C-alpha cells in the first residue's frame, strides 16, 4: 500500500509535499521504501501528470515540484516491492469524454470479480487500474455523491478502501471501510481558510491548518472554480 496527499486551494506544491515527507521515514525506511511516485495537478483548464517508476529523491524532487503552479494536486508514493509495469504508477490518468481524470487509492478491493472488464483496456489484470476504469464508466459528474455510493454498494458489501478522483473541474475523496473501529488505515482532513488537504500521512504542522480524522463512509466533493493559475 502507498500514501497519498491531495490538496485544493492556495498552496506551494513543493513546500506542501516536503512537509510530511521530511518528517517521515517513508523515503528511506528499510521496512517500507518508496519504489515509485506520481503527481497529477491542474493548470488552467488542463490536468498534467508526472509518474516516475523509481524512489523519491530529496531534495532534488522538491526543487523540481516547487516550480509547478497549481491550485489542485494529487500526490502518491508507492511502497510496493515492485510494480509489474511503469504504467501502474499511481495516480493513473485517463482521458474520457474529452476530460482528463486522475485516480489513486489505498486499501483493498475486496471483490475484484465484480469489476467489469473494460473494453478500453482488455489486457489489464491490475485490480487498481480496472477499478479506476470501472469508476469512470459508472461515475456521474452531475450527481457525484450518489453515483459513488451506488458504485461502492454494487461493487462489494464490505468495501475497505479510500480513493481520490480528480479532473480540472472537481476532486472526489472517498473513505469507505468495513469497520471504522478496526480500520487499518486512517485518512486526515486539514482545513485552512483557503486550503483543504486530504492525506493518509499522519497530520503535520502547517500554520493556520486544523486537522481532523475523515469520517468513515464519507464522500467529499470539491468543485474547482479557479481556471487560471498565475
C-alpha positions in Angstrom: 0.0 0.0 0.0 1.1 3.6 -0.5 0.4 7.0 0.8 -1.3 10.0 -0.8 -1.8 13.7 -0.3 -4.5 15.7 -2.2 -4.8 19.4 -1.8 -7.1 22.2 -3.2 -6.8 25.9 -2.6 -3.8 28.1 -2.1 -0.5 26.4 -1.5 3.1 26.0 -2.7 3.3 22.4 -4.1 7.0 21.8 -3.3 6.7 23.0 0.2 3.4 21.2 0.9 4.8 17.9 -0.2 8.1 18.3 1.5 6.4 18.9 4.9 5.0 15.4 5.5 7.9 13.7 3.7 10.6 15.5 5.6 9.0 14.3 8.9 8.5 10.7 7.9 10.8 7.7 7.2 8.8 6.8 4.0 11.5 7.9 1.7 14.3 5.9 3.3 12.9 3.4 5.8 14.2 -0.1 5.2 10.8 -1.6 6.1 8.8 0.5 3.6 11.0 2.1 0.9 9.4 4.1 -1.8 9.7 2.4 -5.1 7.7 4.8 -7.4 5.8 8.0 -7.1 3.4 10.1 -9.2 1.7 13.5 -9.3 -1.3 14.9 -11.0 -2.1 18.6 -10.9 -4.4 21.2 -12.5 -3.0 24.1 -14.5 -5.6 26.3 -16.0 -8.1 24.0 -17.8 -5.6 21.1 -18.1 -4.7 18.2 -15.9 -1.0 17.4 -16.1 0.9 14.4 -14.6 4.3 13.2 -13.6 4.7 9.5 -13.0 8.2 8.1 -12.0 8.9 4.4 -11.6 11.7 4.9 -9.0 12.1 6.2 -5.5 11.7 9.8 -4.5 14.9 11.8 -4.3 15.2 14.6 -1.7 15.9 17.5 -2.1 16.1 17.4 -5.9 12.5 16.4 -6.4 11.3 19.2 -4.0 13.1 21.8 -6.1 11.5 20.4 -9.3 8.0 20.4 -7.8 8.3 23.9 -6.3 8.3 25.2 -9.9 4.8 23.9 -10.5 2.0 26.4 -10.1 -1.4 24.8 -9.3 -4.4 25.1 -7.1 -5.4 21.4 -7.0 -3.0 18.4 -6.9 -2.8 14.7 -6.1 0.5 13.1 -5.0 1.1 9.4 -4.4 4.0 7.3 -3.0 4.2 3.6 -3.8 5.6 1.3 -1.1 5.4 -2.0 -3.1 8.5 -4.1 -3.6 8.0 -3.8 -7.3 5.5 -2.8 -10.0 4.6 -5.1 -12.8 4.7 -2.2 -15.3 5.6 1.5 -15.2 2.1 2.2 -16.4 0.8 1.1 -13.0 2.4 4.0 -11.2 -0.4 5.9 -9.5 -2.1 8.3 -9.9 -3.5 6.8 -13.1 -4.5 9.3 -15.7 -7.0 8.7 -18.5 -8.9 10.9 -20.9 -12.6 10.1 -21.2 -15.3 12.1 -22.9 -13.0 15.0 -23.6 -11.9 15.3 -19.9 -8.7 14.0 -18.2 -9.2 12.1 -14.9 -6.6 11.2 -12.3 -7.1 8.4 -9.7 -5.3 6.8 -6.8 -6.4 4.6 -3.9 -5.2 2.9 -0.8 -6.8 -0.2 0.9 -8.2 -3.4 -0.5 -10.5 -4.1 -3.5 -12.2 -7.0 -1.7 -14.2 -8.4 -4.5 -12.4 -7.7 -7.8 -14.5 -10.3 -9.6 -17.3 -7.7 -9.6 -15.3 -5.3 -11.7 -16.4 -5.2 -15.3 -13.6 -5.9 -17.7 -13.3 -2.7 -19.6 -13.3 -2.7 -23.4 -10.8 0.1 -23.5 -8.0 -2.0 -21.8 -9.0 -5.6 -22.1 -5.4 -6.7 -21.4 -5.3 -5.2 -17.9 -5.4 -7.6 -15.0 -4.4 -5.0 -12.4 -7.2 -4.5 -9.9 -6.4 -0.9 -9.2 -6.4 0.0 -12.9 -9.6 -1.9 -13.5 -11.2 -0.2 -10.5 -10.3 3.2 -11.9 -11.9 2.4 -15.3 -14.9 0.9 -13.5 -15.4 4.2 -11.7 -15.1 6.2 -15.0 -17.7 4.0 -16.6 -20.2 4.5 -13.8 -19.4 7.9 -12.3 -22.0 10.6 -12.9 -20.4 14.1 -12.6 -23.8 15.8 -12.2 -24.6 13.6 -9.2 -21.2 12.7 -7.8 -22.1 11.6 -4.2 -25.0 9.3 -5.1 -23.1 7.8 -8.0 -20.1 7.0 -5.9 -22.2 5.4 -3.2 -24.1 3.4 -5.8 -20.8 2.2 -7.3 -19.5 1.0 -4.0 -22.7 -0.6 -2.9 -22.8 -2.7 -6.1 -19.1 -3.5 -6.1 -19.0 -5.1 -2.7 -20.9 -5.3 0.5 -17.9 -4.6 2.6 -15.5 -2.3 0.8 -12.3 -1.4 2.5 -10.6 1.3 0.5 -10.1 5.0 0.1 -9.6 6.8 -3.2 -9.3 10.2 -4.9 -10.5 11.0 -8.3 -9.6 14.4 -9.8 -10.4 16.3 -13.0 -9.8 20.0 -13.8 -13.4 20.6 -12.6 -13.5 18.7 -9.3 -11.9 16.5 -6.7 -13.7 13.4 -5.2 -12.4 12.0 -2.0 -13.9 8.8 -0.6 -13.1 6.9 2.6 -15.1 3.7 2.8 -14.1 0.9 5.2 -15.8 -2.1 6.7 -15.4 -1.1 10.3 -14.1 2.3 11.4 -13.3 1.0 14.9 -10.9 -1.6 13.3 -9.7 0.5 10.4 -6.2 -0.5 9.4 -5.6 3.0 7.9 -7.0 6.4 8.6 -7.5 9.5 6.4 -7.0 13.0 7.7 -8.6 16.3 6.6 -6.7 19.5 7.1 -8.7 22.7 6.9 -7.3 26.2 6.4 -9.1 29.4 5.4 -8.1 28.9 1.7 -6.8 25.3 1.8 -8.1 21.7 2.1 -5.8 18.8 2.4 -6.7 15.1 2.4 -3.9 12.7 3.3 -3.0 9.2 4.6 0.1 10.7 6.1 -0.1 11.4 9.8 -1.1 15.1 10.5 1.8 17.5 10.1 2.2 21.1 11.2 1.0 23.8 8.8 0.3 27.3 10.2 -3.5 28.0 10.2 -4.5 24.4 9.3 -6.6 22.3 11.8 -6.6 18.5 11.4 -9.4 16.0 12.0 -10.0 12.4 11.1 -12.0 12.0 7.9 -15.3 10.3 8.7 -15.8 6.7 7.6 -18.3 6.1 4.8 -17.8 9.7 3.6 -17.7 11.1 0.0 -16.3 14.6 -0.2 -16.6 16.7 -3.4 -14.6 19.9 -4.0 -15.6 21.8 -7.2 -12.8 23.8 -8.7 -13.7 27.3 -9.7 -10.4 28.8 -10.4 -9.3 28.0 -14.0 -6.1 30.1 -14.5 -3.1 29.8 -12.2 -0.6 32.6 -12.2 
